[in-house]
Amino acid sequence: MDWKNELSSFLHIMVAFLQDDDEADTVGCCTLKVENVIPEPPNSLQFDFLGKDSIRYEKTVEVELPVYKAIEQFRVGKSGSDDLFDKLDTSKLNAHLKELMPGLTAKVFRTYNASITLDEMLNKDTKEGDVAQKVVVYQHANKEVAIICNHQRTISKSHTAQMTRLTEKIDEMKGVLNGLKTDLARAKKGKPPLKDADGKRRNLTPEALERKIAQTNAKIEKMERDKDTKEDLKTVALGTSKINYLDPRISVAWCKRQEVPIEKVFNKSLLAKFAWAMDVPPDFRF
């Protein structure tokens, strides 16, 4: 029974190498302690441990029944601090994986899971829309990959202040929008516009006011979208998976298909690192 493959594939947990003595007490798939995995009938496992970069992984998931029964067996006769997989280490797991496929390792296994998730989500969730809307789709797909890889981060100290400033800017723009709508209503009745906050009047035609209203609405929508995205991604580290676990050809091909500038998803460092992937055809699928 290849329960090791099922468990690692399902959870996308980093297979850990032995830590140095001065490292934090972090664990991965091969170094889990008995206390880190609690079976919950009929076939769920509750995980709670410090993973990569001392980020806590806390999640309850359903697994195949053979995996559940195997975990129960491995816990028998052990204390909470004992190794759950006392006869397994990274070298043995990688050796087993290479028997299944030449060159297959735990990291390759993890990279495949991350890449196939990004590819499937981008192709399922991308709809018609402008570049900004498509970038949001990409960020959400990237977020899901980061979550399954447990790539988290602490909330920035400046996050609350940044969100407050964004809210204030949005409220300010909504005030401008209301003023424009009032002026438009007055203009259609042949009345002069009201004075703005600076004591000035917007002497614009109804057509010009309608254009400014449309432009202001678009700005507000973008600012609200940016605010929602910033809040949604506040505890997720998107960069780690992009750098280490995602096939860059997926992102490049998607950008070409969707006519999204690659600079919207790759910074200068990633563009240089993945220069070899830039010639991939638009129809590439992982």
Backbone torsions as a table, in degrees:
resi	resn	phi	psi	omega
1	MET	NA	120.7	-178.1
2	ASP	-88.4	58.7	-178.2
3	TRP	-64.1	-29.2	-179.4
4	LYS	-61.2	-42.4	-179.2
5	ASN	-66.1	-45.5	-178.3
6	GLU	-61.0	-44.2	-176.8
7	LEU	-66.9	-47.4	-178.7
8	SER	-66.7	-40.1	179.8
9	SER	-64.5	-42.8	-175.2
10	PHE	-69.3	-41.5	-173.5
11	LEU	-93.1	-17.1	-179.6
12	HIS	57.5	34.6	-177.6
13	ILE	-83.2	140.8	176.6
14	MET	-61.8	126.1	174.9
15	VAL	-78.8	119.0	-169.6
16	ALA	-86.5	143.9	167.1
17	PHE	-90.8	166.7	179.9
18	LEU	-64.0	132.2	-179.1
19	GLN	-81.8	155.6	172.0
20	ASP	-71.7	162.2	-176.7
21	ASP	-62.3	-29.9	-175.9
22	ASP	-91.7	5.2	178.7
23	GLU	-81.9	160.0	175.9
24	ALA	-65.1	160.4	-177.0
25	ASP	-78.6	69.7	-179.8
26	THR	-99.2	156.8	-178.2
27	VAL	-136.2	164.4	174.4
28	GLY	-137.0	-164.7	-173.7
29	CYS	-58.4	-39.3	-175.7
30	CYS	-84.2	-15.9	-174.4
31	THR	-116.9	19.5	177.5
32	LEU	-62.4	142.2	174.0
33	LYS	-93.2	161.8	179.6
34	VAL	-56.9	-39.5	-177.5
35	GLU	-70.0	-14.1	-178.7
36	ASN	-81.3	-16.6	-175.6
37	VAL	-132.3	112.4	-178.1
38	ILE	-113.0	117.6	177.2
39	PRO	-68.5	137.4	175.8
40	GLU	-126.6	111.7	-177.7
41	PRO	-55.7	147.6	4.8
42	PRO	-87.8	-25.9	-176.8
43	ASN	-156.0	42.7	177.9
44	SER	-114.8	151.7	177.1
45	LEU	-124.0	130.4	177.7
46	GLN	-99.2	117.0	-179.3
47	PHE	-102.9	138.7	176.8
48	ASP	-155.0	105.9	-178.9
49	PHE	-162.3	166.4	174.3
50	LEU	-90.3	121.1	-179.7
51	GLY	-100.7	-150.6	-177.6
52	LYS	-54.8	138.1	180.0
53	ASP	60.3	25.7	177.9
54	SER	60.8	28.2	176.3
55	ILE	-86.9	130.3	-177.6
56	ARG	-72.0	132.5	174.6
57	TYR	-109.5	114.8	-177.4
58	GLU	-135.5	109.2	-175.1
59	LYS	-161.0	145.0	174.2
60	THR	-112.9	127.7	-175.7
61	VAL	-133.5	152.4	172.6
62	GLU	-85.8	140.1	179.0
63	VAL	-129.9	168.0	175.3
64	GLU	-62.0	145.5	-176.1
65	LEU	-56.9	-39.9	177.3
66	PRO	-59.9	-36.1	177.5
67	VAL	-65.9	-45.1	-179.5
68	TYR	-58.9	-46.9	-178.8
69	LYS	-66.1	-36.1	178.8
70	ALA	-64.1	-42.9	179.3
71	ILE	-62.8	-41.4	177.5
72	GLU	-59.4	-42.5	-179.5
73	GLN	-65.4	-39.9	-177.8
74	PHE	-68.6	-19.9	-179.5
75	ARG	-84.6	-19.0	-174.5
76	VAL	-62.2	129.7	175.5
77	GLY	76.1	11.8	-178.8
78	LYS	-117.0	154.2	174.4
79	SER	-89.5	170.2	-175.8
80	GLY	-60.8	-30.0	-176.9
81	SER	-89.7	-1.9	178.9
82	ASP	-75.8	153.5	175.5
83	ASP	-64.6	132.2	177.0
84	LEU	-66.9	-44.6	179.4
85	PHE	-106.7	73.9	-172.8
86	ASP	-71.0	-13.5	179.6
87	LYS	-110.2	16.4	-176.4
88	LEU	-127.9	138.1	169.3
89	ASP	-138.3	176.6	-175.2
90	THR	-60.3	-40.3	-178.9
91	SER	-61.5	-43.2	-179.9
92	LYS	-66.9	-40.2	179.7
93	LEU	-65.1	-44.6	179.7
94	ASN	-64.6	-37.0	177.7
95	ALA	-62.7	-40.5	178.5
96	HIS	-65.5	-42.3	-179.8
97	LEU	-64.0	-36.7	178.9
98	LYS	-66.3	-24.9	175.5
99	GLU	-69.7	-29.5	180.0
100	LEU	-79.5	-34.5	-179.3
101	MET	-157.2	128.1	179.0
102	PRO	-56.5	131.2	178.0
103	GLY	84.0	-5.3	-178.7
104	LEU	-75.6	128.2	176.5
105	THR	-130.8	174.0	179.0
106	ALA	-60.8	-40.1	-179.6
107	LYS	-68.8	-39.6	176.6
108	VAL	-61.7	-40.7	178.0
109	PHE	-58.2	-46.8	-178.8
110	ARG	-67.6	-40.0	178.9
111	THR	-62.4	-41.0	178.4
112	TYR	-61.0	-47.3	-178.8
113	ASN	-60.2	-42.7	179.7
114	ALA	-65.3	-45.3	-175.6
115	SER	-68.2	-43.1	-178.5
116	ILE	-67.0	-32.8	177.0
117	THR	-64.8	-46.3	179.1
118	LEU	-61.9	-46.8	-177.7
119	ASP	-59.8	-46.5	-177.5
120	GLU	-67.6	-41.4	-178.5
121	MET	-67.9	-41.1	179.7
122	LEU	-62.3	-41.9	-177.2
123	ASN	-77.7	-21.8	178.3
124	LYS	-86.3	-38.2	-169.6
125	ASP	-97.4	-16.6	-177.3
126	THR	-73.0	122.7	179.2
127	LYS	-118.3	-179.0	174.8
128	GLU	-65.4	144.7	179.4
129	GLY	165.0	178.5	179.5
130	ASP	-82.8	177.7	-176.5
131	VAL	-59.6	-43.1	-178.1
132	ALA	-60.6	-41.2	179.9
133	GLN	-66.8	-37.8	179.4
134	LYS	-70.2	-34.6	177.3
135	VAL	-63.8	-36.8	176.7
136	VAL	-61.9	-40.9	177.2
137	VAL	-60.2	-44.0	179.2
138	TYR	-62.0	-44.6	-178.7
139	GLN	-62.7	-38.2	179.2
140	HIS	-68.9	-37.5	176.5
141	ALA	-65.9	-43.0	177.3
142	ASN	-61.2	-37.7	178.9
143	LYS	-62.8	-44.1	-179.3
144	GLU	-61.9	-38.7	176.8
145	VAL	-63.7	-44.5	-179.7
146	ALA	-62.1	-36.6	-179.7
147	ILE	-67.4	-46.6	-178.4
148	ILE	-69.2	-23.1	176.3
149	CYS	-89.8	-0.5	-179.0
150	ASN	60.9	38.0	177.3
151	HIS	-91.2	86.6	-178.3
152	GLN	-108.5	170.1	175.4
153	ARG	-148.8	159.1	176.5
154	THR	-75.9	152.1	-179.9
155	ILE	-67.6	132.0	-179.8
156	SER	-59.5	142.7	178.6
157	LYS	-62.5	-26.8	-177.4
158	SER	-91.5	1.4	-174.1
159	HIS	-59.8	-48.6	-177.4
160	THR	-60.8	-43.5	179.8
161	ALA	-64.2	-40.2	179.2
162	GLN	-64.7	-41.4	179.0
163	MET	-65.9	-37.2	178.2
164	THR	-63.7	-43.5	179.1
165	ARG	-63.8	-40.8	178.5
166	LEU	-62.7	-42.7	179.1
167	THR	-62.3	-41.8	179.6
168	GLU	-64.0	-40.4	179.5
169	LYS	-66.0	-39.9	178.9
170	ILE	-64.5	-44.0	178.6
171	ASP	-61.9	-38.9	178.9
172	GLU	-63.6	-43.3	179.5
173	MET	-66.6	-34.7	177.7
174	LYS	-66.7	-33.6	175.7
175	GLY	-64.9	-42.4	176.6
176	VAL	-61.5	-42.5	-179.6
177	LEU	-61.7	-43.9	179.2
178	ASN	-62.2	-38.4	178.0
179	GLY	-64.5	-40.8	178.5
180	LEU	-64.5	-40.7	179.5
181	LYS	-65.7	-37.8	177.7
182	THR	-64.7	-44.2	178.6
183	ASP	-61.8	-39.0	-179.8
184	LEU	-64.6	-44.3	179.3
185	ALA	-61.8	-40.6	179.4
186	ARG	-68.9	-39.7	-178.6
187	ALA	-63.1	-37.5	-179.7
188	LYS	-68.3	-21.2	178.3
189	LYS	-97.3	3.5	179.2
190	GLY	79.9	15.1	179.9
191	LYS	-95.3	152.2	179.0
192	PRO	-72.6	154.3	179.1
193	PRO	-69.8	156.0	175.6
194	LEU	-77.6	161.0	176.8
195	LYS	-75.4	144.3	177.7
196	ASP	-85.3	-170.7	-176.3
197	ALA	-62.4	-24.5	179.8
198	ASP	-91.7	5.3	179.6
199	GLY	81.1	12.2	-179.4
200	LYS	-103.4	158.3	177.9
201	ARG	-108.3	142.0	176.2
202	ARG	-93.0	93.5	-179.5
203	ASN	-84.4	77.5	-177.6
204	LEU	-118.7	152.5	176.3
205	THR	-73.1	160.1	176.8
206	PRO	-55.3	-38.1	180.0
207	GLU	-64.2	-42.7	179.5
208	ALA	-66.3	-38.5	178.1
209	LEU	-64.7	-39.8	178.8
210	GLU	-63.8	-38.2	177.5
211	ARG	-65.3	-42.5	179.9
212	LYS	-66.7	-35.4	177.1
213	ILE	-63.6	-43.9	179.0
214	ALA	-62.9	-42.8	179.6
215	GLN	-64.4	-41.2	-179.5
216	THR	-68.1	-40.0	176.4
217	ASN	-59.3	-42.4	-179.7
218	ALA	-63.4	-40.3	178.7
219	LYS	-64.0	-42.2	-179.8
220	ILE	-64.3	-42.9	179.3
221	GLU	-61.0	-42.0	179.1
222	LYS	-65.0	-44.0	-179.2
223	MET	-64.2	-39.7	178.5
224	GLU	-68.2	-36.8	177.6
225	ARG	-65.6	-43.2	178.4
226	ASP	-63.1	-39.8	179.7
227	LYS	-64.8	-45.9	179.8
228	ASP	-62.0	-41.7	-179.8
229	THR	-65.2	-42.5	-180.0
230	LYS	-61.4	-41.8	178.8
231	GLU	-68.2	-40.7	-177.0
232	ASP	-65.3	-32.1	-174.0
233	LEU	-103.3	12.5	-171.6
234	LYS	-64.4	-25.9	-178.6
235	THR	-112.1	11.9	-176.0
236	VAL	-114.9	132.4	177.0
237	ALA	-96.7	102.2	-176.1
238	LEU	-76.3	-29.8	-171.6
239	GLY	-66.6	-35.2	-175.0
240	THR	-59.5	-46.2	-179.3
241	SER	-68.8	-37.1	178.4
242	LYS	-61.1	-42.3	-175.6
243	ILE	-74.7	-42.1	-167.8
244	ASN	-110.4	-23.4	-168.1
245	TYR	-126.2	-12.1	-177.3
246	LEU	-104.1	131.6	174.8
247	ASP	-66.0	116.4	-175.3
248	PRO	-63.2	-21.4	-179.9
249	ARG	-63.5	-28.2	177.9
250	ILE	-62.1	-47.7	-178.4
251	SER	-67.5	-42.9	-178.5
252	VAL	-63.8	-46.3	-179.1
253	ALA	-64.3	-41.0	178.9
254	TRP	-62.5	-43.7	178.7
255	CYS	-60.2	-40.5	179.6
256	LYS	-66.7	-43.7	-179.5
257	ARG	-64.3	-38.6	-174.2
258	GLN	-95.4	1.9	-179.6
259	GLU	56.3	45.3	175.9
260	VAL	-106.2	125.1	178.0
261	PRO	-56.6	132.4	-177.3
262	ILE	-59.7	-26.5	178.9
263	GLU	-64.3	-15.5	179.1
264	LYS	-75.0	-20.5	-178.1
265	VAL	-121.1	-19.9	177.5
266	PHE	-118.4	129.7	173.9
267	ASN	-79.6	180.0	-176.1
268	LYS	-60.0	-38.6	-179.5
269	SER	-63.3	-43.8	-180.0
270	LEU	-70.7	-34.4	177.4
271	LEU	-61.1	-39.9	178.7
272	ALA	-71.7	-41.7	-178.1
273	LYS	-64.1	-37.9	-174.9
274	PHE	-109.4	31.4	178.8
275	ALA	-57.1	-32.0	-178.6
276	TRP	-65.1	-19.7	-176.2
277	ALA	-92.9	-5.1	-171.1
278	MET	-70.7	-17.9	-179.0
279	ASP	-92.9	7.9	-178.9
280	VAL	-63.5	140.4	179.9
281	PRO	-70.0	154.3	-177.8
282	PRO	-60.7	-26.5	-176.3
283	ASP	-89.1	11.0	179.2
284	PHE	-63.4	132.9	172.0
285	ARG	-128.1	141.1	-176.5
286	PHE	-69.3	NA	NA
